[in-house]
Amino acid sequence: MKRMKKCEVCKAYTLDVSHCGKPTHSPHPPKFSIDDKYAAYRRMNFQNGN
């Protein structure tokens, strides 16, 4: 089953891997887990502006 993707350039939704010549990404947030092993790395990356 294909999942919906979102184009960063034109904000359009598509099922393709690329749109407008740029790669697309998933518009859905990751699943929540209490036992998140990478939360500290994600917060550190967010605080650094990446």
ABEGO torsion letter per residue (X at the ends): XBBBBBBAAAGBBBABABBGGBBBBBABBBBBBAABAAAAAAAAAAAAGX
